[in-house]
Amino acid sequence: MKDISCKLLVIGAGPGGYVCAIRAGQLGIDTVIVEEKRPGGTCLNVGCIPSKAIIHAADEFHIAAEASRSASPVGISLSAPAIDLKKTIAWKDNIVGRLTTGVSGLLKKAKVKSVEGRARFRDGKTVEVETSTGTQIIRAENIVIATGSQPVELPNLPFGGKVMSSTEALALTKLPEKIAVIGAGYIGLELGTAFAKLGAKVTVVEALDRILPLYDAELVRPVAKRLGELGIDLLLSAKAKGLSGTGALLVETADGAEQKIEADAILVTVGREPATENWGREELVLDMDGRFVRIDDECRTSMRGIFAIGDVTGEPMLAHRAMAQGEMVAEIVAGHKRSWDKVAIAAVCFTDPEIVSVGLSPDQAKAAGREIKTAQFPFSANGRAMSMADEAGFVRVVARADNHLVLGIQAVGRGVSELSAAFGLALEMGARLEDIAGTIHAHPTQGEALQEAALRTLGHALHI
């Protein structure tokens, strides 16, 4: 097999890797991308996209099921609905297939050469790829490590059988009657909520004393209330110890007692870890930052000509962070002047209700020594939320007390993920409270709650 030489080699075709390769190709850089599986990485194939598809299907089914059990507030009544999970999974797989095909087409359009196989470094300029037809050697002037992350496995509950990661959970074609979810972070609660809406009995086990520990208590409170309404059992300050002889989940509760939880499926969602092994890292001399590859503000590693982007470089492990890093690195390789100077990256939790957080929360701002002004506007005073029969939640703005520079915006409520772009734009543009308050927001929309939150922070909300 003839060796390949190129200016840029990207290892991993997840969101960061494929965006990097596409942008490099657009800039006329001779680019090769290597991916062992389908393009799109975890996010597109077994993460962000398929999980949101399942969440949507679960929401639709739950609305129909609720309408069949009691009078709908908007006057809809139904007979008992049913769901064919095989069809749901097939629909989800079709979406994934369309998107992966689209990514392949975009790479081809940008004249990026794709190599399918597992890449492994020989040295800082040479990679070997085990393909279906043999070993392919690739030599590159610049290499981008975009290997992503993988689910954390518990030593006492290894994956296999009824113990699964989110990957296996998203491929289930038959709904388990009883599901135990270990970990009350965003992955566990997103999927746990979806399965509960589909009709499973869900128990969530969390080692900490609260759910969604990355978000503050005000944002989490409506989610916790909704979990109770859905009949999801929460065991906080509890530790999963393993399986009993009969296959039940053994849990040490907050008071030190042992409890058995009968479950047909056990979903382990205790986090993700960077994929730093099995690609020849030992052949390189890379500085590490704990488990992650250390990078500077241009995503350069400690070795000349080697960049790293995405989950392998640390928190936040978000696809949109990886994409932005990938685009930046492509432009740096092309000779453009770029550096990572983002003010904020939106974090979105697709629970019920959804949570969005951009920038600093009130507690974080105070901990940083800032004097702040903050206020929230409830969706119970928002006409659009009322008209959707879902008034839970609010929008909150955090700003400096002296010059009213916005430091953070958060929201919890139905569909607030779609407000994340406006929140992020406000921070990146250096908006002040007066800028948001003075911007005409279309009526009736949930976005009006952002304007009203800014007005309320200034001391003169109009609709509350």
C-alpha positions in Angstrom: 0.0 0.0 0.0 1.5 3.3 -1.1 2.4 5.7 1.7 0.4 9.0 2.0 1.9 12.4 2.6 -0.1 15.4 3.5 0.0 18.8 5.2 -2.7 18.0 7.8 -3.8 14.7 9.3 -6.8 14.6 11.6 -7.2 11.5 13.8 -10.9 11.1 14.6 -14.0 12.2 12.6 -16.2 13.3 15.5 -17.6 16.9 15.6 -14.2 18.4 16.2 -12.3 16.3 13.8 -14.6 16.5 10.8 -15.2 20.2 11.2 -11.4 20.7 11.3 -10.9 18.6 8.2 -13.7 20.3 6.3 -12.5 23.8 7.1 -8.9 22.8 6.2 -10.1 21.5 2.9 -12.0 24.7 2.2 -8.8 26.6 2.8 -6.9 24.5 0.2 -4.9 22.4 2.7 -4.0 18.9 1.7 -5.9 17.0 4.4 -6.4 13.4 5.4 -8.9 12.3 8.1 -8.8 8.8 9.8 -11.8 7.3 11.5 -12.2 3.7 12.7 -16.0 3.8 12.7 -18.6 6.0 11.0 -18.0 9.8 10.7 -19.7 11.9 13.3 -18.1 10.4 16.4 -20.0 9.7 19.6 -22.2 12.8 19.3 -23.7 12.0 16.0 -23.8 8.2 16.2 -24.4 7.2 19.8 -24.8 10.4 21.8 -26.3 13.9 21.2 -28.4 13.2 18.1 -29.8 9.8 18.8 -30.5 10.7 22.4 -32.5 13.8 21.4 -34.4 11.7 18.9 -35.4 9.2 21.7 -36.2 12.1 24.0 -38.5 13.6 21.4 -40.3 10.3 20.8 -40.7 9.8 24.6 -42.2 13.3 24.9 -44.7 12.7 22.1 -45.7 9.4 23.6 -46.0 10.8 27.1 -48.3 13.6 25.9 -50.5 11.1 24.2 -50.5 8.8 27.2 -51.4 11.7 29.6 -54.3 12.7 27.3 -55.6 9.1 27.4 -55.6 9.0 31.2 -57.1 12.4 32.1 -58.6 15.5 30.6 -56.1 17.5 28.7 -56.0 21.2 29.7 -56.3 22.0 26.0 -59.2 19.7 25.4 -57.6 16.7 23.7 -58.7 13.2 24.6 -57.3 9.9 23.2 -57.6 6.2 23.6 -54.6 4.4 25.1 -51.6 4.9 22.8 -48.9 2.4 22.1 -45.3 2.7 21.0 -43.4 0.3 18.7 -39.8 0.8 20.0 -38.3 -1.0 17.0 -39.9 1.6 14.7 -38.7 4.4 17.0 -35.1 3.0 16.9 -35.3 2.6 13.1 -36.4 6.2 12.8 -33.5 7.3 15.0 -31.1 5.2 13.0 -32.3 6.7 9.8 -31.6 10.2 11.1 -28.1 9.2 12.2 -27.5 7.6 8.8 -28.6 10.7 6.9 -26.3 12.8 9.0 -23.3 10.5 8.7 -23.8 10.3 5.0 -24.0 14.1 4.9 -20.7 14.4 6.8 -19.0 12.1 4.4 -20.3 14.1 1.5 -19.1 17.4 3.0 -15.6 15.9 3.5 -15.6 14.7 -0.1 -16.8 18.2 -1.2 -13.9 19.8 0.6 -11.5 17.3 -1.1 -10.5 15.7 2.2 -9.2 12.1 1.8 -10.9 9.7 4.3 -9.1 6.6 5.6 -11.1 4.0 7.5 -9.2 2.3 10.3 -7.5 2.6 13.6 -4.7 5.1 13.7 -1.5 4.7 15.8 1.4 7.1 16.1 4.9 5.8 15.1 6.4 9.2 15.9 5.4 12.8 15.9 5.1 13.0 12.1 4.1 9.4 11.2 0.9 7.4 11.8 0.0 3.9 10.8 -3.6 2.9 10.1 -4.8 -0.6 10.3 -7.4 -0.8 7.5 -9.4 -3.7 6.1 -6.8 -4.0 3.3 -3.6 -3.7 5.3 -1.5 -1.1 7.0 -1.5 2.4 5.6 1.3 4.7 6.5 0.6 8.5 6.6 3.2 11.2 7.0 2.0 14.7 7.9 3.4 18.1 8.6 0.7 18.7 11.1 -1.5 16.3 13.1 -4.7 16.9 15.0 -5.6 14.5 17.8 -9.4 14.4 18.0 -10.0 11.0 19.6 -12.9 12.1 21.8 -14.1 10.4 25.0 -15.7 7.2 26.2 -18.1 6.2 29.0 -16.6 5.6 32.4 -17.0 2.0 33.5 -17.4 1.1 37.1 -15.0 -1.7 38.3 -17.8 -3.4 40.3 -20.3 -3.1 37.4 -18.5 -3.8 34.1 -20.5 -3.3 30.9 -22.1 -6.4 29.6 -25.5 -8.2 29.9 -28.0 -6.0 31.7 -25.3 -3.4 32.6 -25.0 -0.9 29.8 -23.7 2.5 28.8 -25.7 5.1 27.0 -24.6 3.5 23.7 -26.4 0.3 24.4 -29.4 2.1 26.0 -30.0 4.1 22.8 -30.2 0.8 20.8 -32.8 -1.0 22.9 -35.6 -2.3 20.8 -37.7 -3.5 23.7 -38.4 -1.3 26.7 -37.3 -2.8 30.0 -40.0 -2.8 32.7 -37.6 -1.7 35.4 -34.5 0.4 34.8 -31.8 1.5 37.4 -29.8 4.5 36.4 -26.5 5.1 38.1 -25.5 8.7 38.1 -27.8 11.8 38.2 -25.9 13.9 35.8 -27.3 15.1 32.5 -26.9 11.8 30.6 -28.5 9.8 33.3 -31.4 12.1 33.8 -32.0 12.8 30.1 -32.3 9.1 29.4 -33.9 8.1 32.7 -36.7 10.7 32.0 -37.2 9.5 28.5 -37.5 5.8 29.6 -39.9 6.8 32.4 -42.1 8.6 29.8 -42.1 5.5 27.7 -43.5 3.5 30.6 -40.5 2.0 32.4 -40.2 2.2 36.2 -37.0 4.2 36.7 -34.8 4.4 39.8 -31.9 6.8 39.9 -28.9 6.2 42.2 -26.6 9.1 42.8 -23.5 9.2 45.1 -23.8 12.9 45.8 -26.6 14.5 47.8 -28.2 16.3 44.8 -29.0 15.8 41.1 -27.3 17.7 38.3 -24.4 18.9 40.5 -23.0 21.1 37.7 -26.0 23.4 37.9 -27.1 25.5 40.8 -30.1 24.6 43.0 -32.5 27.2 41.6 -32.1 25.7 38.1 -32.4 22.1 39.2 -35.5 22.6 41.4 -38.0 22.4 38.6 -36.3 19.3 37.2 -36.4 17.5 40.5 -40.1 18.3 40.9 -40.8 16.9 37.4 -38.9 13.7 38.2 -41.3 13.2 41.1 -44.3 13.8 38.9 -43.0 11.1 36.5 -42.7 8.6 39.3 -38.9 8.4 39.1 -37.4 7.2 42.4 -34.3 9.1 43.5 -31.7 7.6 45.9 -29.3 10.4 46.8 -26.0 9.9 48.8 -26.2 6.3 47.7 -23.5 4.1 46.2 -23.9 1.3 43.7 -21.9 -1.7 45.0 -22.5 -4.4 42.4 -24.9 -7.1 41.5 -26.5 -9.6 43.9 -26.6 -13.4 43.2 -30.0 -12.9 41.7 -29.0 -10.0 39.5 -30.4 -7.2 41.6 -28.5 -4.0 42.0 -26.9 -3.7 45.4 -26.9 -0.1 46.8 -25.5 1.3 49.9 -28.0 4.0 51.0 -27.2 7.3 52.8 -27.7 5.7 56.2 -25.3 2.9 55.4 -27.9 0.2 54.9 -27.9 -2.2 51.9 -30.8 -2.0 49.5 -31.6 -4.3 46.5 -33.1 -2.8 43.4 -34.7 -5.2 41.0 -33.9 -4.0 37.5 -34.1 -5.5 34.0 -31.5 -3.0 32.8 -28.8 -1.0 34.6 -27.7 2.1 32.9 -24.3 3.4 34.1 -23.9 7.1 33.5 -21.2 8.3 35.9 -19.3 10.4 33.3 -17.0 10.2 30.4 -13.2 9.9 30.2 -10.8 11.1 27.5 -9.8 8.5 24.9 -6.0 8.8 25.5 -5.0 5.1 25.0 -4.6 2.8 22.0 -3.4 5.4 19.5 0.3 5.4 20.4 0.5 8.2 22.9 3.4 6.3 24.5 5.4 7.0 21.3 5.0 10.8 21.8 6.2 13.2 24.5 2.9 15.0 25.3 2.4 17.1 28.4 -0.7 16.0 30.2 -3.2 17.9 32.4 -4.3 15.1 34.6 -6.2 12.7 32.3 -6.3 15.2 29.5 -3.8 16.3 26.8 -2.5 19.7 27.7 -3.0 22.4 25.1 -2.4 26.2 24.8 -4.7 28.9 23.5 -4.1 27.7 19.9 -4.8 24.0 20.8 -1.1 23.2 20.3 0.3 20.4 22.4 3.8 20.3 23.9 5.1 18.7 20.6 5.6 20.9 17.5 3.1 20.3 14.8 0.7 18.3 16.9 -2.6 19.8 18.0 -5.4 18.4 20.1 -9.1 19.3 20.2 -12.3 18.2 21.8 -13.0 15.9 24.7 -9.4 14.6 24.8 -8.3 18.1 26.0 -10.6 18.5 29.0 -13.8 20.2 30.1 -16.3 21.1 29.1 -16.7 18.0 27.0 -19.1 19.5 24.5 -19.5 18.9 20.8 -19.8 22.6 20.0 -16.5 23.3 21.9 -14.8 20.7 19.8 -16.2 22.1 16.6 -15.1 25.6 17.4 -11.6 24.3 18.3 -11.4 22.3 15.0 -12.3 25.3 12.9 -9.7 27.4 14.7 -6.9 24.9 14.3 -7.6 24.5 10.5 -7.2 28.2 10.1 -4.0 28.3 12.2 -2.5 25.6 10.0 -3.5 27.7 7.0 -1.5 30.6 8.5 -4.3 32.7 9.9 -3.9 34.4 13.3 -6.3 32.7 15.7 -6.5 32.0 19.4 -9.0 30.6 21.8 -10.6 33.6 23.6 -14.2 32.6 24.0 -16.1 34.3 26.7 -18.5 31.5 27.4 -19.7 28.2 26.1 -23.4 27.3 26.5 -24.1 24.1 28.5 -27.5 22.5 27.8 -29.3 19.8 29.7 -32.2 18.2 27.7 -34.1 17.1 30.8 -37.8 18.0 31.5 -37.7 20.9 31.7 -34.5 21.8 29.9 -31.7 23.8 31.4 -29.3 26.3 29.7 -26.4 27.9 31.4 -24.0 30.4 29.8 -21.3 32.2 31.7 -21.3 32.7 35.5 -24.1 31.8 37.9 -24.8 34.2 40.8 -22.8 32.0 43.2 -19.9 31.7 40.8 -19.8 35.4 40.2 -19.8 36.1 43.9 -17.1 33.5 44.5 -15.0 35.3 41.9 -15.3 38.5 44.0 -17.7 40.3 41.7 -20.4 42.6 42.9 -23.5 41.7 40.9 -27.1 42.5 40.1 -29.3 39.6 39.3 -32.9 38.8 38.7 -35.1 36.2 37.1 -38.3 36.4 35.1 -40.7 33.4 35.5 -42.4 31.7 32.6 -45.6 31.9 34.5 -45.7 35.5 33.5 -44.8 34.8 29.8 -47.7 34.6 27.4 -46.0 32.1 25.0 -45.3 29.7 27.9 -48.9 30.0 29.0 -50.1 29.2 25.5 -48.0 26.1 25.4 -49.6 24.9 28.8 -46.1 24.7 30.4 -45.2 27.6 32.7 -42.5 25.9 34.8 -39.1 27.7 35.0 -37.6 31.1 34.4 -34.8 33.1 32.7 -32.1 34.6 34.9 -29.5 37.3 34.2 -26.3 38.0 36.1 -24.5 41.3 35.6 -21.8 43.4 37.1 -23.3 46.0 39.6 -21.1 48.8 38.4 -21.4 48.9 34.6 -24.2 46.3 34.0 -21.9 44.1 31.9 -23.7 40.7 31.5 -21.7 37.9 33.2 -24.1 35.0 32.8 -27.5 34.0 31.6 -29.4 30.9 32.7 -32.8 29.4 32.1 -34.9 26.4 32.9 -38.1 25.6 31.1 -39.7 23.9 28.1 -37.6 24.3 25.0 -35.1 26.8 26.4 -32.3 25.0 24.6 -33.3 27.1 21.6 -32.5 30.3 23.6 -28.8 29.2 24.1 -27.6 31.0 21.0 -29.1 34.3 22.1 -27.5 33.9 25.6 -24.1 33.0 24.2 -24.2 35.9 21.6 -25.0 38.4 24.4 -21.9 37.4 26.4 -19.6 37.2 23.3 -20.7 40.7 22.2 -20.2 42.2 25.6 -23.8 43.1 26.1 -25.0 45.1 29.0 -28.4 44.9 30.7 -29.5 48.0 28.7 -28.5 46.4 25.4 -30.8 43.4 26.1 -33.5 45.5 27.6 -33.4 47.8 24.6 -33.6 45.1 22.0 -37.1 44.5 20.7 -38.0 40.8 21.3 -40.8 39.3 19.2 -44.1 38.7 20.9 -45.3 36.2 21.9 -42.1 34.2 22.4 -40.2 32.7 25.3 -37.3 34.9 24.3 -39.2 37.8 25.8 -38.4 36.4 29.2 -34.7 37.3 28.5 -35.7 41.0 27.9 -37.9 41.0 30.9 -35.2 39.4 33.1 -32.8 42.2 32.0 -35.5 44.8 32.7 -36.1 43.3 36.1 -32.4 43.3 36.9 -32.4 47.0 36.1 -35.4 47.4 38.5 -38.3 47.9 36.1 -39.8 44.7 34.7 -42.9 45.4 32.7 -44.9 42.2 33.1 -44.4 41.2 36.7 
